[in-house]
Amino acid sequence: MNMKHIFKASAVLLMLFLVSCSEKLEDINIDPNNSATANEKVILPTVLANVGYIVDADLNAASFLWAQYYTWGIGVALGNQERFVSEPDDFDGYWGDTYANALIDLKFLSKSSSPAYRGVAKALQAYLFQGLTDHFGDIPYSESLSGEIAEGSILAPKFDAAATVYTGLATLIDEAIADLSVASSNDIGSEDFVYGGNIANWLKFANSLKLRILLRTSEVKSNESAIKALIDNGVFIESASDVAVVPFQDKAGAFNPMYGLFERGVGDFYFASNATLNKLNELIDPRGTAFYSVATSGPFLGQLRGVDQGAVDRDVPFTDPSANYSGSSDIAYGPDNGVILISDWEVWFLRAEAAARYATSDDDAAAFANAVEHNFDYLGVSGAGAYIASLNYGGSLDQKLNTIGIQKWISMNGTQEDEGWIEARRFDRPGNRIFTEGIFQNPPNSVLPAGTFPASWLYPASERSLNSNAPAQRSITDRIYWDN
């Protein structure tokens, strides 16, 4: 068992201890296939801890380089990911953690007699399946969790087209919303360490996720009528108190997943990427010192100093101390940082985009201002009003989308890096290649042609070796269904 999975197992076990310490051992040590009482209260915290691990260790920690928030630092040979080299087994962990662990547990909860457990489970299933298809495209969906004898013993599930998966996600999230709409607030308690059993907040989460799902395909498929109806009738994550966060603690075995993963290896040796710093400087954006630490020695003492993407071997002397450069801030990297699943600023950006594209009942300029302001508030940075005014939001739809896309990417730094990479791909549109022809830098040692950047992940080696229905391997430059 490698250190990554040792950390994961320890984190889950400690989380279970923290939420279940008052329960007797004999109440916990029950066959989950036969217990009629205790298992839901045990499985929910287990799966919430797993989801937090997946989002932060499997996704955010893998995507912050390709989102060009960070670049390789001193002291370690330049890694494959920085050169856009991928191997199929790079993604075995994410695939297994999601399918074999989290989704299996969520399937169990989705069959609960309680609409509260069913609703939470289905919302989280939709969340995880969307992540899978956004990284791999076609994935096992309709047959993916059908290994039981009663369900056909399907051990080699077919791969559904990404467009079909998205259709399924819309249905699944509607089922979650229907369950949560009739759920009792007494059904779930302290075992829900994301919302404390607050069904109203889970309903906000489900509606916010539905908006994300409907808007993701906006460049290839309009969901205008469904989006308008959702904005008119739904409740959403709108403030800091609504944000879906998986908490972690500064205790061995309960560390933030990215922190735990890195500290059990070579540590956080990454530097701020100039791809991001250049854009922040261009916009006179005051959030730089919230995302990154300042140099604590050298000629740039007290200032932000980055490195061009992937250029550490070329631009940074081997003898330079890391303290001469900017690394992660405490907000971006720390042992007790929570893992954000959906933030309030993300939802306001979604609402701004929906209003700009489809003239919903929201005012797009007001929603955009809310998004930026809420991110400033979370980071503890002042001056949001003046900064928003300096952006001159408005103009044509393309101009609005460009402004929304760049600001959304900036706001995901340090908290939702994987979502930042996903949305950078989506907002990088024909005729408006705002990232690949305007912000992102070509790593000097990239194995891809100049101006070409990764657009997806490779199918895991484990799936292609074990599933006879697995398709031919893809390239990291293959675009996902919604990405044009």
KEMARTI-136395 format. One record per residue (C-alpha): x, y, z; residue number from 1; residue in three letters. Coordinates in steps of 0.05 Angstrom, whole numbers. Example, Ala and Ser with C-alpha at 12.3 -4.5 7.8 and 13.67 -1.06 7.14 Angstrom:
+--------+--------+--------+-----+-----+
:      X :      Y :      Z :   i :  aa :
+--------+--------+--------+-----+-----+
:    246 :    -90 :    156 :   1 : ALA :
:    273 :    -21 :    143 :   2 : SER :
+--------+--------+--------+-----+-----+
//
This chain:
+--------+--------+--------+-----+-----+
:      X :      Y :      Z :   i :  aa :
+--------+--------+--------+-----+-----+
:      0 :      0 :      0 :   1 : MET :
:     31 :     66 :    -20 :   2 : ASN :
:     34 :    128 :     25 :   3 : MET :
:    -24 :    161 :    -12 :   4 : LYS :
:    -72 :    105 :      6 :   5 : HIS :
:    -44 :     98 :     76 :   6 : ILE :
:    -60 :    171 :     87 :   7 : PHE :
:   -129 :    162 :     58 :   8 : LYS :
:   -146 :    103 :    102 :   9 : ALA :
:   -121 :    140 :    164 :  10 : SER :
:   -161 :    202 :    148 :  11 : ALA :
:   -225 :    162 :    138 :  12 : VAL :
:   -215 :    123 :    202 :  13 : LEU :
:   -201 :    184 :    244 :  14 : LEU :
:   -261 :    221 :    214 :  15 : MET :
:   -305 :    161 :    232 :  16 : LEU :
:   -277 :    163 :    303 :  17 : PHE :
:   -291 :    237 :    311 :  18 : LEU :
:   -364 :    232 :    289 :  19 : VAL :
:   -378 :    165 :    322 :  20 : SER :
:   -337 :    166 :    386 :  21 : CYS :
:   -399 :    162 :    429 :  22 : SER :
:   -424 :     98 :    396 :  23 : GLU :
:   -406 :     30 :    426 :  24 : LYS :
:   -359 :    -15 :    388 :  25 : LEU :
:   -412 :    -69 :    383 :  26 : GLU :
:   -458 :    -18 :    349 :  27 : ASP :
:   -406 :     -3 :    296 :  28 : ILE :
:   -379 :    -72 :    282 :  29 : ASN :
:   -441 :    -96 :    243 :  30 : ILE :
:   -446 :   -129 :    175 :  31 : ASP :
:   -467 :    -70 :    130 :  32 : PRO :
:   -506 :   -118 :     86 :  33 : ASN :
:   -551 :   -140 :    143 :  34 : ASN :
:   -553 :    -82 :    193 :  35 : SER :
:   -619 :    -46 :    193 :  36 : ALA :
:   -599 :     13 :    237 :  37 : THR :
:   -527 :     35 :    247 :  38 : ALA :
:   -498 :     30 :    178 :  39 : ASN :
:   -524 :     94 :    147 :  40 : GLU :
:   -496 :    136 :    203 :  41 : LYS :
:   -428 :    103 :    194 :  42 : VAL :
:   -427 :    102 :    118 :  43 : ILE :
:   -445 :    176 :    109 :  44 : LEU :
:   -384 :    204 :    145 :  45 : PRO :
:   -341 :    152 :    110 :  46 : THR :
:   -364 :    174 :     42 :  47 : VAL :
:   -359 :    248 :     59 :  48 : LEU :
:   -286 :    238 :     80 :  49 : ALA :
:   -274 :    199 :     15 :  50 : ASN :
:   -305 :    254 :    -27 :  51 : VAL :
:   -260 :    306 :      7 :  52 : GLY :
:   -199 :    263 :     -7 :  53 : TYR :
:   -218 :    252 :    -80 :  54 : ILE :
:   -230 :    326 :    -93 :  55 : VAL :
:   -166 :    351 :    -60 :  56 : ASP :
:   -114 :    296 :    -67 :  57 : ALA :
:   -137 :    263 :   -132 :  58 : ASP :
:   -162 :    325 :   -168 :  59 : LEU :
:   -137 :    391 :   -141 :  60 : ASN :
:    -67 :    365 :   -127 :  61 : ALA :
:    -64 :    338 :   -198 :  62 : ALA :
:    -93 :    399 :   -234 :  63 : SER :
:    -60 :    460 :   -205 :  64 : PHE :
:     -2 :    453 :   -254 :  65 : LEU :
:    -45 :    446 :   -316 :  66 : TRP :
:    -88 :    504 :   -291 :  67 : ALA :
:    -21 :    542 :   -288 :  68 : GLN :
:    -31 :    567 :   -217 :  69 : TYR :
:     36 :    535 :   -197 :  70 : TYR :
:     98 :    509 :   -231 :  71 : THR :
:    155 :    462 :   -212 :  72 : TRP :
:    202 :    486 :   -158 :  73 : GLY :
:    275 :    476 :   -138 :  74 : ILE :
:    304 :    412 :   -112 :  75 : GLY :
:    266 :    359 :   -151 :  76 : VAL :
:    278 :    335 :   -222 :  77 : ALA :
:    226 :    365 :   -269 :  78 : LEU :
:    165 :    320 :   -267 :  79 : GLY :
:    125 :    289 :   -324 :  80 : ASN :
:     62 :    328 :   -308 :  81 : GLN :
:     99 :    394 :   -317 :  82 : GLU :
:    122 :    371 :   -386 :  83 : ARG :
:     52 :    347 :   -405 :  84 : PHE :
:     73 :    275 :   -402 :  85 : VAL :
:     19 :    228 :   -377 :  86 : SER :
:     18 :    153 :   -364 :  87 : GLU :
:    -46 :    113 :   -358 :  88 : PRO :
:    -29 :     90 :   -288 :  89 : ASP :
:    -26 :    162 :   -264 :  90 : ASP :
:   -101 :    160 :   -259 :  91 : PHE :
:   -113 :     92 :   -228 :  92 : ASP :
:   -120 :    122 :   -159 :  93 : GLY :
:   -174 :    172 :   -177 :  94 : TYR :
:   -213 :    120 :   -216 :  95 : TRP :
:   -211 :     69 :   -161 :  96 : GLY :
:   -223 :    118 :   -104 :  97 : ASP :
:   -285 :    143 :   -140 :  98 : THR :
:   -316 :     80 :   -169 :  99 : TYR :
:   -295 :     26 :   -119 : 100 : ALA :
:   -302 :     67 :    -56 : 101 : ASN :
:   -344 :    130 :    -57 : 102 : ALA :
:   -395 :    112 :   -110 : 103 : LEU :
:   -407 :     43 :    -81 : 104 : ILE :
:   -422 :     73 :    -13 : 105 : ASP :
:   -467 :    126 :    -44 : 106 : LEU :
:   -505 :     73 :    -82 : 107 : LYS :
:   -521 :     39 :    -15 : 108 : PHE :
:   -545 :    106 :     15 : 109 : LEU :
:   -586 :    121 :    -47 : 110 : SER :
:   -629 :     61 :    -31 : 111 : LYS :
:   -644 :     85 :     40 : 112 : SER :
:   -716 :     89 :     65 : 113 : SER :
:   -699 :    161 :     85 : 114 : SER :
:   -708 :    213 :     30 : 115 : PRO :
:   -655 :    255 :     65 : 116 : ALA :
:   -601 :    201 :     57 : 117 : TYR :
:   -625 :    186 :    -13 : 118 : ARG :
:   -623 :    259 :    -34 : 119 : GLY :
:   -553 :    271 :     -6 : 120 : VAL :
:   -528 :    207 :    -37 : 121 : ALA :
:   -556 :    222 :   -106 : 122 : LYS :
:   -530 :    293 :   -105 : 123 : ALA :
:   -460 :    268 :    -88 : 124 : LEU :
:   -465 :    213 :   -141 : 125 : GLN :
:   -480 :    267 :   -193 : 126 : ALA :
:   -422 :    308 :   -167 : 127 : TYR :
:   -372 :    251 :   -173 : 128 : LEU :
:   -398 :    225 :   -240 : 129 : PHE :
:   -393 :    295 :   -269 : 130 : GLN :
:   -320 :    298 :   -247 : 131 : GLY :
:   -305 :    232 :   -280 : 132 : LEU :
:   -336 :    250 :   -347 : 133 : THR :
:   -305 :    320 :   -345 : 134 : ASP :
:   -236 :    288 :   -341 : 135 : HIS :
:   -244 :    225 :   -384 : 136 : PHE :
:   -303 :    238 :   -430 : 137 : GLY :
:   -339 :    171 :   -442 : 138 : ASP :
:   -343 :    132 :   -377 : 139 : ILE :
:   -380 :     73 :   -347 : 140 : PRO :
:   -445 :    103 :   -322 : 141 : TYR :
:   -509 :     64 :   -333 : 142 : SER :
:   -477 :     -4 :   -316 : 143 : GLU :
:   -421 :     21 :   -272 : 144 : SER :
:   -448 :      0 :   -205 : 145 : LEU :
:   -484 :    -64 :   -226 : 146 : SER :
:   -437 :   -118 :   -201 : 147 : GLY :
:   -487 :   -151 :   -154 : 148 : GLU :
:   -520 :   -216 :   -175 : 149 : ILE :
:   -589 :   -185 :   -173 : 150 : ALA :
:   -566 :   -131 :   -221 : 151 : GLU :
:   -535 :   -177 :   -272 : 152 : GLY :
:   -465 :   -186 :   -243 : 153 : SER :
:   -437 :   -136 :   -293 : 154 : ILE :
:   -362 :   -135 :   -281 : 155 : LEU :
:   -344 :   -104 :   -348 : 156 : ALA :
:   -391 :    -44 :   -353 : 157 : PRO :
:   -400 :    -10 :   -420 : 158 : LYS :
:   -374 :     61 :   -430 : 159 : PHE :
:   -430 :    111 :   -441 : 160 : ASP :
:   -419 :    171 :   -487 : 161 : ALA :
:   -405 :    235 :   -448 : 162 : ALA :
:   -467 :    267 :   -477 : 163 : ALA :
:   -508 :    209 :   -451 : 164 : THR :
:   -476 :    214 :   -383 : 165 : VAL :
:   -495 :    288 :   -380 : 166 : TYR :
:   -567 :    270 :   -396 : 167 : THR :
:   -564 :    219 :   -339 : 168 : GLY :
:   -535 :    270 :   -291 : 169 : LEU :
:   -593 :    318 :   -303 : 170 : ALA :
:   -642 :    262 :   -285 : 171 : THR :
:   -601 :    240 :   -224 : 172 : LEU :
:   -596 :    310 :   -195 : 173 : ILE :
:   -671 :    320 :   -206 : 174 : ASP :
:   -683 :    257 :   -165 : 175 : GLU :
:   -638 :    284 :   -111 : 176 : ALA :
:   -676 :    350 :   -109 : 177 : ILE :
:   -742 :    313 :   -106 : 178 : ALA :
:   -719 :    272 :    -47 : 179 : ASP :
:   -689 :    331 :    -10 : 180 : LEU :
:   -752 :    372 :    -21 : 181 : SER :
:   -792 :    323 :     21 : 182 : VAL :
:   -738 :    302 :     70 : 183 : ALA :
:   -745 :    313 :    145 : 184 : SER :
:   -694 :    357 :    180 : 185 : SER :
:   -689 :    303 :    234 : 186 : ASN :
:   -666 :    247 :    188 : 187 : ASP :
:   -592 :    264 :    189 : 188 : ILE :
:   -551 :    292 :    246 : 189 : GLY :
:   -479 :    301 :    267 : 190 : SER :
:   -455 :    245 :    222 : 191 : GLU :
:   -463 :    297 :    166 : 192 : ASP :
:   -401 :    338 :    180 : 193 : PHE :
:   -410 :    381 :    118 : 194 : VAL :
:   -478 :    412 :    135 : 195 : TYR :
:   -495 :    382 :    203 : 196 : GLY :
:   -558 :    351 :    176 : 197 : GLY :
:   -584 :    417 :    149 : 198 : ASN :
:   -629 :    392 :     92 : 199 : ILE :
:   -641 :    463 :     67 : 200 : ALA :
:   -567 :    471 :     53 : 201 : ASN :
:   -563 :    404 :     18 : 202 : TRP :
:   -621 :    427 :    -26 : 203 : LEU :
:   -580 :    490 :    -42 : 204 : LYS :
:   -521 :    445 :    -59 : 205 : PHE :
:   -563 :    402 :   -106 : 206 : ALA :
:   -593 :    462 :   -142 : 207 : ASN :
:   -524 :    494 :   -149 : 208 : SER :
:   -496 :    429 :   -177 : 209 : LEU :
:   -554 :    425 :   -226 : 210 : LYS :
:   -537 :    495 :   -251 : 211 : LEU :
:   -465 :    474 :   -260 : 212 : ARG :
:   -486 :    412 :   -298 : 213 : ILE :
:   -534 :    450 :   -344 : 214 : LEU :
:   -485 :    505 :   -359 : 215 : LEU :
:   -425 :    460 :   -372 : 216 : ARG :
:   -453 :    441 :   -441 : 217 : THR :
:   -472 :    512 :   -460 : 218 : SER :
:   -423 :    516 :   -518 : 219 : GLU :
:   -450 :    452 :   -550 : 220 : VAL :
:   -521 :    446 :   -523 : 221 : LYS :
:   -566 :    500 :   -497 : 222 : SER :
:   -607 :    484 :   -435 : 223 : ASN :
:   -639 :    553 :   -435 : 224 : GLU :
:   -709 :    535 :   -413 : 225 : SER :
:   -685 :    488 :   -358 : 226 : ALA :
:   -635 :    541 :   -333 : 227 : ILE :
:   -688 :    596 :   -332 : 228 : LYS :
:   -736 :    551 :   -293 : 229 : ALA :
:   -681 :    532 :   -244 : 230 : LEU :
:   -661 :    605 :   -231 : 231 : ILE :
:   -734 :    624 :   -221 : 232 : ASP :
:   -752 :    567 :   -174 : 233 : ASN :
:   -688 :    541 :   -142 : 234 : GLY :
:   -651 :    558 :    -79 : 235 : VAL :
:   -575 :    563 :    -84 : 236 : PHE :
:   -510 :    569 :    -47 : 237 : ILE :
:   -507 :    645 :    -40 : 238 : GLU :
:   -465 :    661 :     21 : 239 : SER :
:   -407 :    635 :     62 : 240 : ALA :
:   -454 :    597 :    109 : 241 : SER :
:   -481 :    557 :     50 : 242 : ASP :
:   -414 :    533 :     23 : 243 : VAL :
:   -404 :    457 :     19 : 244 : ALA :
:   -338 :    444 :     56 : 245 : VAL :
:   -309 :    378 :     80 : 246 : VAL :
:   -271 :    396 :    144 : 247 : PRO :
:   -203 :    369 :    163 : 248 : PHE :
:   -160 :    380 :    225 : 249 : GLN :
:    -87 :    393 :    243 : 250 : ASP :
:    -80 :    323 :    272 : 251 : LYS :
:    -42 :    263 :    246 : 252 : ALA :
:    -89 :    221 :    204 : 253 : GLY :
:   -139 :    278 :    195 : 254 : ALA :
:    -97 :    328 :    156 : 255 : PHE :
:   -123 :    364 :     95 : 256 : ASN :
:   -114 :    312 :     39 : 257 : PRO :
:    -67 :    353 :     -6 : 258 : MET :
:    -25 :    373 :     54 : 259 : TYR :
:    -22 :    301 :     79 : 260 : GLY :
:     -5 :    274 :     11 : 261 : LEU :
:     51 :    324 :     -2 : 262 : PHE :
:     81 :    323 :     68 : 263 : GLU :
:     88 :    248 :     64 : 264 : ARG :
:    130 :    258 :      1 : 265 : GLY :
:    177 :    315 :    -16 : 266 : VAL :
:    131 :    369 :     12 : 267 : GLY :
:    103 :    431 :    -22 : 268 : ASP :
:    161 :    451 :    -67 : 269 : PHE :
:    119 :    487 :   -120 : 270 : TYR :
:    128 :    560 :   -140 : 271 : PHE :
:     76 :    610 :   -163 : 272 : ALA :
:     69 :    608 :   -239 : 273 : SER :
:     81 :    672 :   -277 : 274 : ASN :
:     22 :    653 :   -321 : 275 : ALA :
:    -22 :    672 :   -261 : 276 : THR :
:     22 :    727 :   -232 : 277 : LEU :
:     27 :    763 :   -298 : 278 : ASN :
:    -48 :    765 :   -304 : 279 : LYS :
:    -57 :    788 :   -233 : 280 : LEU :
:     -6 :    843 :   -245 : 281 : ASN :
:    -39 :    864 :   -310 : 282 : GLU :
:   -106 :    871 :   -275 : 283 : LEU :
:    -75 :    903 :   -213 : 284 : ILE :
:   -109 :    848 :   -174 : 285 : ASP :
:    -97 :    853 :    -99 : 286 : PRO :
:   -109 :    779 :    -85 : 287 : ARG :
:    -38 :    756 :   -102 : 288 : GLY :
:    -14 :    755 :    -31 : 289 : THR :
:    -76 :    716 :    -10 : 290 : ALA :
:    -60 :    661 :    -60 : 291 : PHE :
:     15 :    660 :    -51 : 292 : TYR :
:     69 :    675 :      0 : 293 : SER :
:    119 :    730 :    -12 : 294 : VAL :
:    193 :    717 :    -20 : 295 : ALA :
:    227 :    718 :     48 : 296 : THR :
:    298 :    727 :     22 : 297 : SER :
:    336 :    750 :    -38 : 298 : GLY :
:    328 :    809 :    -85 : 299 : PRO :
:    251 :    804 :    -84 : 300 : PHE :
:    245 :    804 :     -9 : 301 : LEU :
:    173 :    817 :     12 : 302 : GLY :
:    147 :    813 :    -60 : 303 : GLN :
:    112 :    761 :   -102 : 304 : LEU :
:    161 :    726 :   -148 : 305 : ARG :
:    143 :    669 :   -194 : 306 : GLY :
:    173 :    628 :   -249 : 307 : VAL :
:    150 :    618 :   -321 : 308 : ASP :
:    110 :    554 :   -328 : 309 : GLN :
:    157 :    494 :   -329 : 310 : GLY :
:    219 :    537 :   -335 : 311 : ALA :
:    251 :    524 :   -267 : 312 : VAL :
:    311 :    488 :   -297 : 313 : ASP :
:    321 :    543 :   -347 : 314 : ARG :
:    308 :    606 :   -306 : 315 : ASP :
:    324 :    588 :   -234 : 316 : VAL :
:    396 :    575 :   -212 : 317 : PRO :
:    402 :    508 :   -178 : 318 : PHE :
:    435 :    542 :   -119 : 319 : THR :
:    378 :    592 :   -108 : 320 : ASP :
:    341 :    582 :    -42 : 321 : PRO :
:    266 :    569 :    -48 : 322 : SER :
:    254 :    627 :     -1 : 323 : ALA :
:    273 :    674 :    -59 : 324 : ASN :
:    207 :    655 :    -92 : 325 : TYR :
:    133 :    654 :    -78 : 326 : SER :
:     99 :    589 :    -56 : 327 : GLY :
:     31 :    572 :    -28 : 328 : SER :
:     -4 :    617 :     22 : 329 : SER :
:    -35 :    589 :     85 : 330 : ASP :
:   -103 :    595 :     51 : 331 : ILE :
:    -80 :    551 :     -6 : 332 : ALA :
:    -41 :    500 :     34 : 333 : TYR :
:    -47 :    479 :    106 : 334 : GLY :
:    -61 :    419 :    151 : 335 : PRO :
:   -130 :    441 :    173 : 336 : ASP :
:   -156 :    471 :    109 : 337 : ASN :
:   -226 :    448 :     90 : 338 : GLY :
:   -240 :    420 :     21 : 339 : VAL :
:   -291 :    462 :    -17 : 340 : ILE :
:   -340 :    423 :    -61 : 341 : LEU :
:   -379 :    482 :    -87 : 342 : ILE :
:   -366 :    554 :    -65 : 343 : SER :
:   -412 :    614 :    -62 : 344 : ASP :
:   -369 :    652 :   -112 : 345 : TRP :
:   -372 :    594 :   -161 : 346 : GLU :
:   -448 :    595 :   -159 : 347 : VAL :
:   -451 :    670 :   -169 : 348 : TRP :
:   -405 :    663 :   -230 : 349 : PHE :
:   -453 :    609 :   -256 : 350 : LEU :
:   -512 :    655 :   -246 : 351 : ARG :
:   -476 :    713 :   -280 : 352 : ALA :
:   -461 :    669 :   -340 : 353 : GLU :
:   -532 :    642 :   -343 : 354 : ALA :
:   -560 :    713 :   -342 : 355 : ALA :
:   -511 :    737 :   -395 : 356 : ALA :
:   -525 :    678 :   -442 : 357 : ARG :
:   -600 :    668 :   -431 : 358 : TYR :
:   -628 :    732 :   -399 : 359 : ALA :
:   -651 :    697 :   -336 : 360 : THR :
:   -685 :    734 :   -280 : 361 : SER :
:   -617 :    750 :   -250 : 362 : ASP :
:   -578 :    813 :   -268 : 363 : ASP :
:   -513 :    788 :   -297 : 364 : ASP :
:   -471 :    848 :   -276 : 365 : ALA :
:   -497 :    843 :   -204 : 366 : ALA :
:   -485 :    768 :   -202 : 367 : ALA :
:   -414 :    778 :   -229 : 368 : PHE :
:   -399 :    831 :   -177 : 369 : ALA :
:   -425 :    784 :   -122 : 370 : ASN :
:   -380 :    729 :   -147 : 371 : ALA :
:   -317 :    771 :   -144 : 372 : VAL :
:   -336 :    804 :    -78 : 373 : GLU :
:   -350 :    737 :    -44 : 374 : HIS :
:   -282 :    711 :    -65 : 375 : ASN :
:   -249 :    774 :    -37 : 376 : PHE :
:   -287 :    764 :     28 : 377 : ASP :
:   -266 :    691 :     34 : 378 : TYR :
:   -193 :    710 :     22 : 379 : LEU :
:   -197 :    768 :     71 : 380 : GLY :
:   -177 :    819 :     17 : 381 : VAL :
:   -205 :    889 :     16 : 382 : SER :
:   -218 :    933 :    -44 : 383 : GLY :
:   -268 :    889 :    -81 : 384 : ALA :
:   -312 :    948 :   -103 : 385 : GLY :
:   -256 :    987 :   -136 : 386 : ALA :
:   -228 :    925 :   -169 : 387 : TYR :
:   -295 :    904 :   -198 : 388 : ILE :
:   -305 :    974 :   -226 : 389 : ALA :
:   -236 :    971 :   -259 : 390 : SER :
:   -256 :    908 :   -297 : 391 : LEU :
:   -308 :    946 :   -337 : 392 : ASN :
:   -354 :    886 :   -341 : 393 : TYR :
:   -402 :    891 :   -401 : 394 : GLY :
:   -402 :    895 :   -476 : 395 : GLY :
:   -419 :    837 :   -523 : 396 : SER :
:   -435 :    767 :   -498 : 397 : LEU :
:   -365 :    744 :   -517 : 398 : ASP :
:   -334 :    802 :   -478 : 399 : GLN :
:   -376 :    785 :   -417 : 400 : LYS :
:   -358 :    711 :   -421 : 401 : LEU :
:   -284 :    728 :   -427 : 402 : ASN :
:   -288 :    771 :   -364 : 403 : THR :
:   -328 :    718 :   -326 : 404 : ILE :
:   -281 :    662 :   -349 : 405 : GLY :
:   -217 :    697 :   -328 : 406 : ILE :
:   -245 :    720 :   -261 : 407 : GLN :
:   -273 :    651 :   -247 : 408 : LYS :
:   -205 :    620 :   -261 : 409 : TRP :
:   -171 :    670 :   -215 : 410 : ILE :
:   -221 :    658 :   -160 : 411 : SER :
:   -211 :    582 :   -161 : 412 : MET :
:   -137 :    590 :   -143 : 413 : ASN :
:   -118 :    557 :    -78 : 414 : GLY :
:   -187 :    527 :    -64 : 415 : THR :
:   -217 :    494 :   -126 : 416 : GLN :
:   -158 :    485 :   -172 : 417 : GLU :
:   -188 :    427 :   -210 : 418 : ASP :
:   -252 :    465 :   -225 : 419 : GLU :
:   -208 :    523 :   -247 : 420 : GLY :
:   -174 :    478 :   -299 : 421 : TRP :
:   -241 :    450 :   -322 : 422 : ILE :
:   -272 :    519 :   -331 : 423 : GLU :
:   -210 :    547 :   -365 : 424 : ALA :
:   -219 :    492 :   -418 : 425 : ARG :
:   -292 :    510 :   -427 : 426 : ARG :
:   -284 :    585 :   -430 : 427 : PHE :
:   -227 :    577 :   -480 : 428 : ASP :
:   -274 :    583 :   -540 : 429 : ARG :
:   -263 :    588 :   -615 : 430 : PRO :
:   -247 :    660 :   -631 : 431 : GLY :
:   -236 :    672 :   -556 : 432 : ASN :
:   -177 :    629 :   -537 : 433 : ARG :
:   -168 :    671 :   -475 : 434 : ILE :
:   -125 :    618 :   -440 : 435 : PHE :
:    -87 :    579 :   -492 : 436 : THR :
:    -71 :    641 :   -534 : 437 : GLU :
:    -71 :    694 :   -480 : 438 : GLY :
:    -54 :    670 :   -409 : 439 : ILE :
:    -24 :    600 :   -409 : 440 : PHE :
:     51 :    592 :   -422 : 441 : GLN :
:     84 :    536 :   -461 : 442 : ASN :
:    131 :    497 :   -415 : 443 : PRO :
:    200 :    496 :   -449 : 444 : PRO :
:    204 :    420 :   -443 : 445 : ASN :
:    132 :    406 :   -464 : 446 : SER :
:    123 :    344 :   -506 : 447 : VAL :
:     64 :    377 :   -541 : 448 : LEU :
:     69 :    425 :   -600 : 449 : PRO :
:     74 :    499 :   -584 : 450 : ALA :
:      5 :    527 :   -566 : 451 : GLY :
:    -23 :    458 :   -549 : 452 : THR :
:    -46 :    442 :   -479 : 453 : PHE :
:    -77 :    382 :   -444 : 454 : PRO :
:   -153 :    377 :   -451 : 455 : ALA :
:   -168 :    311 :   -416 : 456 : SER :
:   -139 :    253 :   -377 : 457 : TRP :
:   -118 :    184 :   -402 : 458 : LEU :
:   -161 :    124 :   -386 : 459 : TYR :
:   -130 :     89 :   -326 : 460 : PRO :
:    -87 :     28 :   -338 : 461 : ALA :
:   -126 :    -12 :   -287 : 462 : SER :
:   -192 :     -2 :   -324 : 463 : GLU :
:   -164 :    -18 :   -392 : 464 : ARG :
:   -132 :    -82 :   -367 : 465 : SER :
:   -193 :   -107 :   -328 : 466 : LEU :
:   -253 :    -83 :   -368 : 467 : ASN :
:   -261 :   -116 :   -436 : 468 : SER :
:   -309 :    -61 :   -456 : 469 : ASN :
:   -258 :     -6 :   -445 : 470 : ALA :
:   -248 :     36 :   -509 : 471 : PRO :
:   -182 :     51 :   -543 : 472 : ALA :
:   -136 :     97 :   -504 : 473 : GLN :
:   -147 :    171 :   -514 : 474 : ARG :
:    -96 :    227 :   -520 : 475 : SER :
:    -90 :    283 :   -468 : 476 : ILE :
:   -105 :    332 :   -525 : 477 : THR :
:   -172 :    299 :   -541 : 478 : ASP :
:   -229 :    347 :   -523 : 479 : ARG :
:   -286 :    328 :   -477 : 480 : ILE :
:   -357 :    329 :   -505 : 481 : TYR :
:   -372 :    400 :   -481 : 482 : TRP :
:   -304 :    429 :   -499 : 483 : ASP :
:   -298 :    461 :   -568 : 484 : ASN :
+--------+--------+--------+-----+-----+
//
